[in-house]
Amino acid sequence: MKKIIILLIFFVFVWINCTDDEEPLLSHMYGWVYRTSDSTGINDITIKIRDIDPYDVKVLRDRNVITQSKDTLPGYFEIDSVCYGTTKIQGTTYVTMFIDSLDNPTWPDTAWHPDLHGPVDTVTIYLGN
């Protein structure tokens, strides 16, 4: 009887893990961009965010957000529905944030892989030139 129960549990486990349904994991991401020299916020920085497309998890998508002041604090950004993985794939490399010197001429090219998990997450970026 124990062997039958163990085999049944094994087959249920395999069946659950072999289904093709992948649910996207989404996070509402917000944060601030600060100078490394004096920790003041920086407005008008264009941040490119590359994440998983929740409608086709085999494809990445790019979106832009521009920092601005929020409640008199400069350097604020916010972007909704950042897909940081699915129920089958997760990790820190599925979301990348870029500061491109073509969009931000006074700042160097920089990239980050934020560790997102959960429905809301905060990211703080320090820039130095």
N, C-alpha and C positions, 0 to 999 in steps of 0.2 A: 504494500500500500504506500509506503514511504517513497519507493522508486517511482511510482505513478505520479504522485504529487510533485516530486522534484522534476520529473520530465515535463509535466504540465506547466509548472512555473517557468522552466527553461523555454518551452515553446511560446508561452505568452510573452516572455521577455524578448525573444527573437522577433516575434510578430510585431511588437510595439516599436522596436528599433528599426525594423525594415520597412515601415510604411513611408511613403513618399511625401507626406504632409510635413512641410517645414513652415512653422509660424515665425514671422519676423519679430525680433526683439527691438522695440523702439524706445528712444529716450528723448526727452525734451532737454536740450543742452543750452546752458547759458553760462556766461562768465565774463571775465575782464582781461584786457591786455594792458600790461604795465611796462614802464621803462625799468631796466635793471639798475640804472644809475640812481634814481631817486624814488622809485615805486609810484610815480604818478601815472594816471591812466592816459591812454593814447586814443584819440578819436580819429575817424576817417581812415582806418586801416581796413583793407579788403582781405578777408579771410576766405580761402577756398576750402570747402569741406567735401571730402570724398568718402562716401559710405556705400553700403549695399542697397541696391534698389529693392524696396520691400515687395514690389509687384513681380519682379523677376530676380530671384536671389543669386543667380549666376552672373549678374551684371552689376557694375558699380555705377554710381551717379555722382555728378559734381554739382555743388551749389555754392553760392557766394553769400556772405553776410558782411556788413560794414559796421565797424564799431562806432558808437555814439554815446552821448551822455544819458544817464538814467538816474533820476533823483539826485542831480548835480554831481554825480560821480562819472568822470569820463572813462572811455575805454570799454563800455558795456557792449556785449553782443548776445544774441539769442537766436536759436534755430530749432524748429520743431521737427519731430519725427526723424531723428537721426537713427538709422538702422545699424546697430552694432553687432548683429549676428542673427542667428535663427535658433530654433530649438535644437538643431543638429550641429551648427557651427558657431563657435564663439571665440573671441580672442581680441587682443589689443591692436592687431594689424588691420582690422576691417574698417576702421575709421581713421582717416588721416586729415590733418589740418595743415594747410600751406599758407605761408606769407610769401607772395611772389614779388620780386623786385620790379617787375614790369608794371604791376598794379600799384605798388607802394615804392616809388623811386628812392626814397631816403632810407629804406630798410633793406637788409640783406635777405636773400632767399632762406627760408627756414621751414622745417616740417616737424610735426609732432604726431604721435599716436596716443591720443587720450584713452585712459582706461575707463570706459563707460560701462555702467551696469545699473539697471533700475530705470524706473519711469522718468526720473528727473536727475540730472547730474550737473555739477558745476566744474568748469575748467578755468584755470588761471594761467595766463601766458605772460612770461617776462621776455621782453625784446631788448636787445642791446645792439648798438651799431658801432 
